[in-house]
Amino acid sequence: MTDSTLKTTITTVAGQPKSASGDSIAVTQHSIPELIEADKYLTGQAAASTDCMGLRFRKVKNPSAV
């Protein structure tokens, strides 16, 4: 399974009900912690795919006394 396929699958599954029943029409949604974990995973994957891998480098200059 490729990375983009996995991201698409997680996004699709998180948006659908966890389970559903017939006749009495009972639907169970995914729990909030499950959705948060899916969001953290997808956000982490997006951050890891950037050029700087989540790090930013900057030059720091000391202020000079005048």
PDB file as gemmi writes it, atoms N, CA and C in Angstrom:
CRYST1    1.000    1.000    1.000  90.00  90.00  90.00 P 1                      
ATOM      1  N   MET A   1       0.849  -1.164   0.000  1.00  0.00           N  
ATOM      2  CA  MET A   1       0.000   0.000   0.000  1.00  0.00           C  
ATOM      3  C   MET A   1       0.902   1.236   0.000  1.00  0.00           C  
ATOM      4  N   THR A   2       0.661   2.127  -0.920  1.00  0.00           N  
ATOM      5  CA  THR A   2       1.480   3.329  -1.008  1.00  0.00           C  
ATOM      6  C   THR A   2       1.036   4.346   0.036  1.00  0.00           C  
ATOM      7  N   ASP A   3       1.890   5.349   0.247  1.00  0.00           N  
ATOM      8  CA  ASP A   3       1.633   6.368   1.264  1.00  0.00           C  
ATOM      9  C   ASP A   3       0.390   7.180   0.928  1.00  0.00           C  
ATOM     10  N   SER A   4       0.221   7.561  -0.336  1.00  0.00           N  
ATOM     11  CA  SER A   4      -0.950   8.357  -0.716  1.00  0.00           C  
ATOM     12  C   SER A   4      -2.230   7.538  -0.610  1.00  0.00           C  
ATOM     13  N   THR A   5      -2.164   6.248  -0.904  1.00  0.00           N  
ATOM     14  CA  THR A   5      -3.330   5.385  -0.766  1.00  0.00           C  
ATOM     15  C   THR A   5      -3.719   5.242   0.695  1.00  0.00           C  
ATOM     16  N   LEU A   6      -2.726   5.123   1.566  1.00  0.00           N  
ATOM     17  CA  LEU A   6      -2.983   5.011   2.999  1.00  0.00           C  
ATOM     18  C   LEU A   6      -3.635   6.280   3.539  1.00  0.00           C  
ATOM     19  N   LYS A   7      -3.133   7.453   3.126  1.00  0.00           N  
ATOM     20  CA  LYS A   7      -3.722   8.719   3.565  1.00  0.00           C  
ATOM     21  C   LYS A   7      -5.163   8.836   3.093  1.00  0.00           C  
ATOM     22  N   THR A   8      -5.428   8.456   1.856  1.00  0.00           N  
ATOM     23  CA  THR A   8      -6.779   8.516   1.312  1.00  0.00           C  
ATOM     24  C   THR A   8      -7.706   7.566   2.066  1.00  0.00           C  
ATOM     25  N   THR A   9      -7.232   6.378   2.365  1.00  0.00           N  
ATOM     26  CA  THR A   9      -8.025   5.396   3.091  1.00  0.00           C  
ATOM     27  C   THR A   9      -8.361   5.892   4.490  1.00  0.00           C  
ATOM     28  N   ILE A  10      -7.381   6.431   5.209  1.00  0.00           N  
ATOM     29  CA  ILE A  10      -7.616   6.934   6.566  1.00  0.00           C  
ATOM     30  C   ILE A  10      -8.620   8.077   6.538  1.00  0.00           C  
ATOM     31  N   THR A  11      -8.475   8.988   5.591  1.00  0.00           N  
ATOM     32  CA  THR A  11      -9.393  10.120   5.487  1.00  0.00           C  
ATOM     33  C   THR A  11     -10.807   9.645   5.183  1.00  0.00           C  
ATOM     34  N   THR A  12     -10.940   8.683   4.291  1.00  0.00           N  
ATOM     35  CA  THR A  12     -12.255   8.159   3.922  1.00  0.00           C  
ATOM     36  C   THR A  12     -12.918   7.438   5.092  1.00  0.00           C  
ATOM     37  N   VAL A  13     -12.161   6.588   5.763  1.00  0.00           N  
ATOM     38  CA  VAL A  13     -12.714   5.806   6.870  1.00  0.00           C  
ATOM     39  C   VAL A  13     -13.094   6.711   8.038  1.00  0.00           C  
ATOM     40  N   ALA A  14     -12.302   7.731   8.316  1.00  0.00           N  
ATOM     41  CA  ALA A  14     -12.606   8.645   9.426  1.00  0.00           C  
ATOM     42  C   ALA A  14     -13.886   9.430   9.170  1.00  0.00           C  
ATOM     43  N   GLY A  15     -14.229   9.663   7.928  1.00  0.00           N  
ATOM     44  CA  GLY A  15     -15.433  10.408   7.589  1.00  0.00           C  
ATOM     45  C   GLY A  15     -16.696   9.576   7.546  1.00  0.00           C  
ATOM     46  N   GLN A  16     -16.556   8.264   7.614  1.00  0.00           N  
ATOM     47  CA  GLN A  16     -17.714   7.376   7.546  1.00  0.00           C  
ATOM     48  C   GLN A  16     -18.054   6.854   8.946  1.00  0.00           C  
ATOM     49  N   PRO A  17     -19.282   6.346   9.126  1.00  0.00           N  
ATOM     50  CA  PRO A  17     -19.643   5.768  10.427  1.00  0.00           C  
ATOM     51  C   PRO A  17     -18.823   4.520  10.727  1.00  0.00           C  
ATOM     52  N   LYS A  18     -18.611   4.274  12.015  1.00  0.00           N  
ATOM     53  CA  LYS A  18     -17.859   3.096  12.437  1.00  0.00           C  
ATOM     54  C   LYS A  18     -18.662   1.829  12.167  1.00  0.00           C  
ATOM     55  N   SER A  19     -19.962   1.885  12.483  1.00  0.00           N  
ATOM     56  CA  SER A  19     -20.837   0.755  12.181  1.00  0.00           C  
ATOM     57  C   SER A  19     -22.254   1.268  11.976  1.00  0.00           C  
ATOM     58  N   ALA A  20     -23.057   0.492  11.274  1.00  0.00           N  
ATOM     59  CA  ALA A  20     -24.449   0.844  11.021  1.00  0.00           C  
ATOM     60  C   ALA A  20     -25.276  -0.442  10.993  1.00  0.00           C  
ATOM     61  N   SER A  21     -26.510  -0.326  11.449  1.00  0.00           N  
ATOM     62  CA  SER A  21     -27.421  -1.470  11.464  1.00  0.00           C  
ATOM     63  C   SER A  21     -28.637  -1.145  10.616  1.00  0.00           C  
ATOM     64  N   GLY A  22     -29.353  -2.163  10.231  1.00  0.00           N  
ATOM     65  CA  GLY A  22     -30.548  -1.992   9.419  1.00  0.00           C  
ATOM     66  C   GLY A  22     -31.773  -1.693  10.274  1.00  0.00           C  
ATOM     67  N   ASP A  23     -32.913  -2.111   9.866  1.00  0.00           N  
ATOM     68  CA  ASP A  23     -34.248  -1.937  10.430  1.00  0.00           C  
ATOM     69  C   ASP A  23     -34.390  -0.852  11.506  1.00  0.00           C  
ATOM     70  N   SER A  24     -33.657  -0.946  12.602  1.00  0.00           N  
ATOM     71  CA  SER A  24     -33.820   0.049  13.673  1.00  0.00           C  
ATOM     72  C   SER A  24     -32.952   1.285  13.420  1.00  0.00           C  
ATOM     73  N   ILE A  25     -32.163   1.280  12.377  1.00  0.00           N  
ATOM     74  CA  ILE A  25     -31.313   2.386  11.958  1.00  0.00           C  
ATOM     75  C   ILE A  25     -30.431   2.895  13.106  1.00  0.00           C  
ATOM     76  N   ALA A  26     -29.512   2.076  13.529  1.00  0.00           N  
ATOM     77  CA  ALA A  26     -28.541   2.451  14.563  1.00  0.00           C  
ATOM     78  C   ALA A  26     -27.199   2.702  13.889  1.00  0.00           C  
ATOM     79  N   VAL A  27     -26.629   3.863  14.147  1.00  0.00           N  
ATOM     80  CA  VAL A  27     -25.348   4.244  13.563  1.00  0.00           C  
ATOM     81  C   VAL A  27     -24.389   4.603  14.686  1.00  0.00           C  
ATOM     82  N   THR A  28     -23.167   4.087  14.606  1.00  0.00           N  
ATOM     83  CA  THR A  28     -22.145   4.409  15.594  1.00  0.00           C  
ATOM     84  C   THR A  28     -21.019   5.154  14.898  1.00  0.00           C  
ATOM     85  N   GLN A  29     -20.680   6.318  15.419  1.00  0.00           N  
ATOM     86  CA  GLN A  29     -19.589   7.120  14.862  1.00  0.00           C  
ATOM     87  C   GLN A  29     -18.256   6.707  15.494  1.00  0.00           C  
ATOM     88  N   HIS A  30     -17.159   7.097  14.853  1.00  0.00           N  
ATOM     89  CA  HIS A  30     -15.836   6.864  15.430  1.00  0.00           C  
ATOM     90  C   HIS A  30     -15.700   7.742  16.663  1.00  0.00           C  
ATOM     91  N   SER A  31     -14.956   7.252  17.650  1.00  0.00           N  
ATOM     92  CA  SER A  31     -14.765   8.040  18.867  1.00  0.00           C  
ATOM     93  C   SER A  31     -13.847   9.228  18.592  1.00  0.00           C  
ATOM     94  N   ILE A  32     -13.957  10.229  19.437  1.00  0.00           N  
ATOM     95  CA  ILE A  32     -13.136  11.433  19.287  1.00  0.00           C  
ATOM     96  C   ILE A  32     -11.644  11.100  19.370  1.00  0.00           C  
ATOM     97  N   PRO A  33     -11.186  10.269  20.320  1.00  0.00           N  
ATOM     98  CA  PRO A  33      -9.749   9.927  20.339  1.00  0.00           C  
ATOM     99  C   PRO A  33      -9.266   9.251  19.056  1.00  0.00           C  
ATOM    100  N   GLU A  34     -10.106   8.426  18.435  1.00  0.00           N  
ATOM    101  CA  GLU A  34      -9.717   7.789  17.170  1.00  0.00           C  
ATOM    102  C   GLU A  34      -9.552   8.824  16.068  1.00  0.00           C  
ATOM    103  N   LEU A  35     -10.468   9.795  16.005  1.00  0.00           N  
ATOM    104  CA  LEU A  35     -10.369  10.846  14.996  1.00  0.00           C  
ATOM    105  C   LEU A  35      -9.157  11.743  15.242  1.00  0.00           C  
ATOM    106  N   ILE A  36      -8.860  12.016  16.508  1.00  0.00           N  
ATOM    107  CA  ILE A  36      -7.691  12.834  16.842  1.00  0.00           C  
ATOM    108  C   ILE A  36      -6.414  12.117  16.440  1.00  0.00           C  
ATOM    109  N   GLU A  37      -6.339  10.820  16.709  1.00  0.00           N  
ATOM    110  CA  GLU A  37      -5.153  10.048  16.325  1.00  0.00           C  
ATOM    111  C   GLU A  37      -4.984  10.014  14.809  1.00  0.00           C  
ATOM    112  N   ALA A  38      -6.072   9.882  14.083  1.00  0.00           N  
ATOM    113  CA  ALA A  38      -5.989   9.896  12.622  1.00  0.00           C  
ATOM    114  C   ALA A  38      -5.506  11.253  12.124  1.00  0.00           C  
ATOM    115  N   ASP A  39      -6.003  12.330  12.737  1.00  0.00           N  
ATOM    116  CA  ASP A  39      -5.572  13.674  12.354  1.00  0.00           C  
ATOM    117  C   ASP A  39      -4.097  13.892  12.677  1.00  0.00           C  
ATOM    118  N   LYS A  40      -3.649  13.431  13.837  1.00  0.00           N  
ATOM    119  CA  LYS A  40      -2.233  13.563  14.210  1.00  0.00           C  
ATOM    120  C   LYS A  40      -1.339  12.798  13.229  1.00  0.00           C  
ATOM    121  N   TYR A  41      -1.776  11.612  12.839  1.00  0.00           N  
ATOM    122  CA  TYR A  41      -0.993  10.818  11.899  1.00  0.00           C  
ATOM    123  C   TYR A  41      -0.869  11.527  10.560  1.00  0.00           C  
ATOM    124  N   LEU A  42      -1.998  12.001  10.030  1.00  0.00           N  
ATOM    125  CA  LEU A  42      -1.976  12.668   8.725  1.00  0.00           C  
ATOM    126  C   LEU A  42      -1.181  13.966   8.777  1.00  0.00           C  
ATOM    127  N   THR A  43      -1.289  14.719   9.877  1.00  0.00           N  
ATOM    128  CA  THR A  43      -0.526  15.956  10.025  1.00  0.00           C  
ATOM    129  C   THR A  43       0.969  15.661  10.127  1.00  0.00           C  
ATOM    130  N   GLY A  44       1.317  14.609  10.855  1.00  0.00           N  
ATOM    131  CA  GLY A  44       2.719  14.212  10.975  1.00  0.00           C  
ATOM    132  C   GLY A  44       3.304  13.782   9.645  1.00  0.00           C  
ATOM    133  N   GLN A  45       2.520  13.059   8.863  1.00  0.00           N  
ATOM    134  CA  GLN A  45       2.990  12.632   7.552  1.00  0.00           C  
ATOM    135  C   GLN A  45       3.196  13.824   6.628  1.00  0.00           C  
ATOM    136  N   ALA A  46       2.308  14.806   6.712  1.00  0.00           N  
ATOM    137  CA  ALA A  46       2.443  16.001   5.882  1.00  0.00           C  
ATOM    138  C   ALA A  46       3.675  16.799   6.297  1.00  0.00           C  
ATOM    139  N   ALA A  47       3.946  16.882   7.603  1.00  0.00           N  
ATOM    140  CA  ALA A  47       5.116  17.617   8.083  1.00  0.00           C  
ATOM    141  C   ALA A  47       6.409  16.902   7.698  1.00  0.00           C  
ATOM    142  N   ALA A  48       6.395  15.592   7.727  1.00  0.00           N  
ATOM    143  CA  ALA A  48       7.594  14.820   7.391  1.00  0.00           C  
ATOM    144  C   ALA A  48       7.913  14.880   5.906  1.00  0.00           C  
ATOM    145  N   SER A  49       6.934  15.192   5.088  1.00  0.00           N  
ATOM    146  CA  SER A  49       7.179  15.216   3.648  1.00  0.00           C  
ATOM    147  C   SER A  49       7.731  16.550   3.155  1.00  0.00           C  
ATOM    148  N   THR A  50       7.851  17.546   4.032  1.00  0.00           N  
ATOM    149  CA  THR A  50       8.404  18.830   3.625  1.00  0.00           C  
ATOM    150  C   THR A  50       9.921  18.737   3.518  1.00  0.00           C  
ATOM    151  N   ASP A  51      10.526  19.713   2.872  1.00  0.00           N  
ATOM    152  CA  ASP A  51      11.972  19.709   2.664  1.00  0.00           C  
ATOM    153  C   ASP A  51      12.754  19.795   3.967  1.00  0.00           C  
ATOM    154  N   CYS A  52      12.282  20.591   4.903  1.00  0.00           N  
ATOM    155  CA  CYS A  52      13.045  20.797   6.136  1.00  0.00           C  
ATOM    156  C   CYS A  52      12.654  19.809   7.228  1.00  0.00           C  
ATOM    157  N   MET A  53      11.711  18.922   6.953  1.00  0.00           N  
ATOM    158  CA  MET A  53      11.273  17.882   7.879  1.00  0.00           C  
ATOM    159  C   MET A  53      10.862  18.443   9.239  1.00  0.00           C  
ATOM    160  N   GLY A  54      10.204  19.586   9.243  1.00  0.00           N  
ATOM    161  CA  GLY A  54       9.681  20.151  10.475  1.00  0.00           C  
ATOM    162  C   GLY A  54      10.648  21.046  11.211  1.00  0.00           C  
ATOM    163  N   LEU A  55      11.861  21.181  10.730  1.00  0.00           N  
ATOM    164  CA  LEU A  55      12.849  22.034  11.390  1.00  0.00           C  
ATOM    165  C   LEU A  55      13.060  23.303  10.588  1.00  0.00           C  
ATOM    166  N   ARG A  56      13.279  24.384  11.276  1.00  0.00           N  
ATOM    167  CA  ARG A  56      13.608  25.637  10.614  1.00  0.00           C  
ATOM    168  C   ARG A  56      14.899  26.161  11.219  1.00  0.00           C  
ATOM    169  N   PHE A  57      15.803  26.525  10.360  1.00  0.00           N  
ATOM    170  CA  PHE A  57      17.078  27.049  10.801  1.00  0.00           C  
ATOM    171  C   PHE A  57      17.130  28.542  10.536  1.00  0.00           C  
ATOM    172  N   ARG A  58      17.579  29.281  11.524  1.00  0.00           N  
ATOM    173  CA  ARG A  58      17.681  30.732  11.381  1.00  0.00           C  
ATOM    174  C   ARG A  58      18.988  31.193  11.999  1.00  0.00           C  
ATOM    175  N   LYS A  59      19.507  32.279  11.469  1.00  0.00           N  
ATOM    176  CA  LYS A  59      20.696  32.879  12.036  1.00  0.00           C  
ATOM    177  C   LYS A  59      20.270  33.876  13.106  1.00  0.00           C  
ATOM    178  N   VAL A  60      20.942  33.803  14.216  1.00  0.00           N  
ATOM    179  CA  VAL A  60      20.633  34.714  15.329  1.00  0.00           C  
ATOM    180  C   VAL A  60      21.803  35.665  15.487  1.00  0.00           C  
ATOM    181  N   LYS A  61      21.494  36.945  15.503  1.00  0.00           N  
ATOM    182  CA  LYS A  61      22.524  37.959  15.702  1.00  0.00           C  
ATOM    183  C   LYS A  61      22.329  38.594  17.069  1.00  0.00           C  
ATOM    184  N   ASN A  62      23.434  38.739  17.780  1.00  0.00           N  
ATOM    185  CA  ASN A  62      23.376  39.416  19.068  1.00  0.00           C  
ATOM    186  C   ASN A  62      23.222  40.919  18.822  1.00  0.00           C  
ATOM    187  N   PRO A  63      22.388  41.565  19.614  1.00  0.00           N  
ATOM    188  CA  PRO A  63      22.280  43.022  19.455  1.00  0.00           C  
ATOM    189  C   PRO A  63      23.575  43.694  19.910  1.00  0.00           C  
ATOM    190  N   SER A  64      24.011  44.669  19.170  1.00  0.00           N  
ATOM    191  CA  SER A  64      25.259  45.348  19.545  1.00  0.00           C  
ATOM    192  C   SER A  64      24.951  46.600  20.353  1.00  0.00           C  
ATOM    193  N   ALA A  65      25.813  46.876  21.311  1.00  0.00           N  
ATOM    194  CA  ALA A  65      25.644  48.069  22.154  1.00  0.00           C  
ATOM    195  C   ALA A  65      26.224  49.267  21.416  1.00  0.00           C  
ATOM    196  N   VAL A  66      25.471  50.317  21.297  1.00  0.00           N  
ATOM    197  CA  VAL A  66      25.928  51.502  20.607  1.00  0.00           C  
ATOM    198  C   VAL A  66      26.029  52.656  21.547  1.00  0.00           C  
TER     199      VAL A  66                                                      
END                                                                             
